């Protein structure tokens, strides 16, 4: 099937590549000509495990092509996926201008009847606006709008695109459902859960999922504060909670809180939408407040460890919003860096992938070429993102390099007993602080 994908960001690119992998002929378009040139040469503009290989394979197989010309991508296509960004406005509402502009261009470029699929996270009711815009600007072609919210995670985009937890298709047209079943036939045949529903439900379900996952994280972070006050261990509490299948262990890791380009903005947009619908759900605002509190709790630990922060050197381990990506948008690590810098500390960051993006965002942040260089002379190390390689840290070497052997672990990356045995003063999250010589009973 001929498919157009508009937008080649963190959702659009994995979508285009995986649709090509499923056997479709895909033309992906983006207005950024430099990005298109890089993609056409087989280079991804951001780090995503396995995406380069798949991109190169699909380019080589001739099933995937990139262009800056939306009209060229849409002409002759049976389906057009819209994967453009929906950034937050100052009010928190999603800015849907890019969506409207793309719909207008698609309407003008369509040479035949077209199924237009919205993949961007949008307030419920957006598909109707899309349909209206397509009809206003079209010149004879019939448009069927489908909402198919994306559930892929950054860092696992390839895996989530090719083996998704579920595919959700919202439509009010039997024809729309039929075409989408063809698009996803290989995944449906492979047994992937496939849910057909109405458009508004599909749109709302995406916000409901992201808000609920954010809620789980903030709940875990509130528990962390309570555990710190009571002497309990939040990791063990989360394990016990997670062993109940009605709760589930996922997204119950207490830490610095959630970041990235999805949860913070989707929560704000959902809260705004709820208000516009005439309902109030202060729970959503509380989730966001608890998330901000998680960073503050970490700053308080650094202060507790170092007293005054002026001129103290702090090694910040991990800068991306989570491991497995170079994305620093709404990264809690950078929020923490900004807070520490504001208190006069010298912050030296290290991240396996996100150093360039992080310094572009926080100019005063220094970086070190490797983990040990970051630790050299540090009065304290703070784990902000739990990259797996941090677990392999040579603790004896780290202690030797640091000015003071103090670690504030914002992601519970280390074993408290091992830290104490290695001679560190160790501040985990939601677990008792341990001092050198401590041995677990
Ligand atoms: C999230 C959702 O998980 C995807 O299903 C969704 O498609 C995507 O948003 C989106 O709307 O596009 P993503 O932002 O890639 O995906 O990352 P997650 O793995 O969900 O993590 C989000 C944030 O929560 C990260 O900062 C992570 O460190 C944090 N987190 C996650 C915790 O603090 N604790 C946890 O237990 C889990």
Boltz pocket constraint, residues with backbone or C-beta under 6 A from the ligand:
constraints:
  - pocket:
      binder: B
      contacts: [[A, 121], [A, 150], [A, 151], [A, 152], [A, 153], [A, 154], [A, 155], [A, 210], [A, 213], [A, 217], [A, 249], [A, 250], [A, 251], [A, 252], [A, 253], [A, 254], [A, 255], [A, 256], [A, 257], [A, 258], [A, 259], [A, 260], [A, 261], [A, 262], [A, 263], [A, 321], [A, 322], [A, 323]]
      max_distance: 6.0
